[in-house]
Amino acid sequence: MHAVSTLVLLATLALPGTERKAPMSLHELTLHTLGGKPQSLGAYKGKVVLAVNVASECGFTPQYAGLQKLYTDYKDRGLVILGFPCNQFGAQEPGSAAQIESFCQANYGVTFPLFEKLDVKGAKQAPVYQFLTAKHGEPAWNFHKYLVGRDGQVLQAFPSKVAPDSAELKAAIEAALK
């Protein structure tokens, strides 16, 4: 009987129209904030988004300061930075949500939105990263950046070594904001 139930379930999952539809835009996704509240990314429709997988104990962690400066400098023009804590690279984000939030505020004055810790690659990859990485590849390390246009489509990706204050990243943000 168990085998029959499994076959019925598998057959149902394979029926046309029962597959999970991949999002066509970043704005179709909902995630939980670091505080645990659901947040529709549709709230950022019309904004340029810089999505970054972040970590508190990484050699790139000082990029939080540059990300905050970018956010402060460009938020009135339509840029929002979304931070996605991730513990997949060297276990460099071991803290709880409260610890991450406290660390970011105390050390870097972070005011841009931070979300719950998630997986950015592998079998448990979060849907937001399934979308971000579909055309631009998975992050190789912490502080990998995805630039998303006002329409919710990924425009470009930048590896960790591209600092928030780099001319390359700023030029891409400027172009997306036009």
C-alpha positions as CSV (number, residue, x, y, z in Angstrom):
1,M,0.0,0.0,0.0
2,H,2.8,2.4,0.8
3,A,4.4,1.9,-2.6
4,V,1.1,2.5,-4.3
5,S,0.7,5.8,-2.3
6,T,4.1,6.9,-3.3
7,L,3.4,6.1,-7.0
8,V,0.2,8.1,-6.9
9,L,2.0,11.0,-5.3
10,L,4.8,10.9,-7.9
11,A,2.3,10.7,-10.7
12,T,0.4,13.7,-9.3
13,L,3.6,15.7,-9.1
14,A,4.4,14.9,-12.7
15,L,1.0,16.0,-14.0
16,P,1.1,19.1,-16.3
17,G,0.3,22.2,-14.3
18,T,1.3,20.7,-11.0
19,E,5.0,21.7,-11.2
20,R,6.1,24.7,-9.2
21,K,6.4,27.7,-11.5
22,A,9.7,29.5,-11.3
23,P,9.3,33.2,-10.6
24,M,9.5,35.5,-13.6
25,S,10.6,38.5,-11.4
26,L,12.2,39.1,-8.1
27,H,9.0,40.9,-7.1
28,E,7.0,37.6,-7.1
29,L,8.9,36.3,-4.0
30,T,8.2,36.7,-0.3
31,L,10.8,36.1,2.3
32,H,11.1,36.5,6.1
33,T,13.0,39.5,7.4
34,L,15.7,39.0,10.0
35,G,13.0,39.8,12.6
36,G,10.9,36.9,11.2
37,K,8.2,38.9,9.5
38,P,7.0,38.0,6.0
39,Q,8.2,40.6,3.4
40,S,7.0,40.6,-0.2
41,L,9.8,41.6,-2.5
42,G,7.0,43.2,-4.6
43,A,7.5,46.1,-2.2
44,Y,10.7,46.9,-4.1
45,K,9.0,47.1,-7.5
46,G,10.3,50.1,-9.3
47,K,13.5,50.1,-7.2
48,V,17.0,48.9,-8.2
49,V,18.0,46.1,-5.9
50,L,21.5,45.0,-4.9
51,A,21.1,41.6,-3.4
52,V,24.1,40.4,-1.3
53,N,24.8,37.2,0.6
54,V,26.4,38.5,3.8
55,A,28.4,37.0,6.7
56,S,29.6,38.4,10.0
57,E,32.9,36.6,10.3
58,C,34.4,36.9,6.8
59,G,37.4,38.7,5.4
60,F,34.8,40.6,3.3
61,T,32.7,41.6,6.3
62,P,34.0,45.2,6.2
63,Q,32.0,45.5,3.0
64,Y,29.0,46.1,5.2
65,A,30.3,49.7,5.7
66,G,30.5,50.2,1.9
67,L,27.1,48.7,1.4
68,Q,25.6,51.0,4.0
69,K,27.3,54.0,2.3
70,L,25.9,52.9,-1.1
71,Y,22.5,52.6,0.5
72,T,22.7,56.0,2.1
73,D,24.0,57.7,-1.0
74,Y,21.6,56.1,-3.5
75,K,18.4,55.2,-1.6
76,D,16.7,58.5,-2.5
77,R,17.3,57.7,-6.2
78,G,15.7,54.3,-5.9
79,L,18.4,51.8,-4.8
80,V,17.7,49.3,-2.1
81,I,20.2,46.8,-0.7
82,L,18.9,43.5,0.5
83,G,21.2,41.5,2.8
84,F,20.9,37.7,2.9
85,P,22.9,36.1,5.7
86,C,24.4,32.8,4.7
87,N,26.5,30.3,6.7
88,Q,27.5,28.1,3.7
89,F,31.0,29.6,3.1
90,G,33.4,28.6,5.9
91,A,30.6,28.7,8.5
92,Q,31.2,32.5,8.7
93,E,27.7,33.4,9.7
94,P,27.0,31.1,12.7
95,G,24.9,33.6,14.7
96,S,21.2,33.8,15.4
97,A,19.0,36.4,13.8
98,A,19.3,38.6,16.9
99,Q,23.1,38.3,16.9
100,I,23.3,39.1,13.2
101,E,21.1,42.2,13.6
102,S,23.0,43.4,16.7
103,F,26.4,42.9,15.0
104,C,25.4,44.7,11.8
105,Q,23.9,47.7,13.7
106,A,26.7,48.0,16.3
107,N,29.6,47.6,14.0
108,Y,28.4,49.1,10.7
109,G,25.2,51.0,11.4
110,V,23.3,48.9,8.9
111,T,19.9,50.3,8.0
112,F,19.2,48.4,4.8
113,P,16.8,45.4,5.0
114,L,18.3,42.1,6.2
115,F,16.5,38.8,5.8
116,E,16.6,35.4,7.5
117,K,19.7,33.3,7.1
118,L,19.3,31.1,4.0
119,D,21.2,28.8,1.6
120,V,22.4,30.5,-1.6
121,K,23.5,27.3,-3.3
122,G,23.1,23.5,-3.3
123,A,20.1,21.2,-2.6
124,K,18.5,23.6,-0.1
125,Q,19.0,26.8,-2.2
126,A,16.4,29.4,-1.3
127,P,13.9,30.3,-4.0
128,V,15.3,33.9,-4.1
129,Y,18.7,32.5,-5.0
130,Q,17.3,30.1,-7.5
131,F,16.0,33.2,-9.2
132,L,19.1,35.3,-8.8
133,T,21.5,32.6,-9.9
134,A,19.5,31.2,-12.9
135,K,21.4,33.3,-15.5
136,H,24.3,34.6,-13.5
137,G,25.6,31.6,-11.6
138,E,25.9,30.8,-7.9
139,P,28.0,32.8,-5.5
140,A,31.5,31.4,-4.9
141,W,31.8,33.1,-1.5
142,N,30.2,35.7,0.9
143,F,29.4,39.2,-0.4
144,H,28.6,38.2,-3.9
145,K,26.3,40.8,-5.4
146,Y,23.4,40.7,-7.8
147,L,22.1,43.9,-9.4
148,V,18.4,43.7,-10.2
149,G,16.7,46.3,-12.3
150,R,13.5,48.2,-11.5
151,D,11.6,45.5,-13.5
152,G,12.8,42.7,-11.1
153,Q,15.2,41.1,-13.6
154,V,18.8,40.4,-12.7
155,L,21.1,42.7,-14.7
156,Q,24.5,41.7,-13.6
157,A,26.5,39.8,-10.9
158,F,29.6,40.9,-9.1
159,P,32.0,38.6,-7.2
160,S,33.0,39.2,-3.6
161,K,36.2,41.0,-4.5
162,V,34.2,43.8,-6.2
163,A,33.9,46.3,-3.4
164,P,30.8,48.4,-2.9
165,D,32.8,51.5,-3.6
166,S,34.3,50.2,-6.8
167,A,33.9,52.2,-10.0
168,E,32.6,49.1,-11.8
169,L,29.7,48.5,-9.3
170,K,28.8,52.2,-9.0
171,A,28.7,52.6,-12.8
172,A,26.3,49.6,-13.1
173,I,24.1,51.1,-10.3
174,E,24.1,54.5,-12.0
175,A,23.1,52.9,-15.3
176,A,20.3,50.9,-13.7
177,L,19.0,54.0,-11.9
178,K,18.6,56.0,-15.1
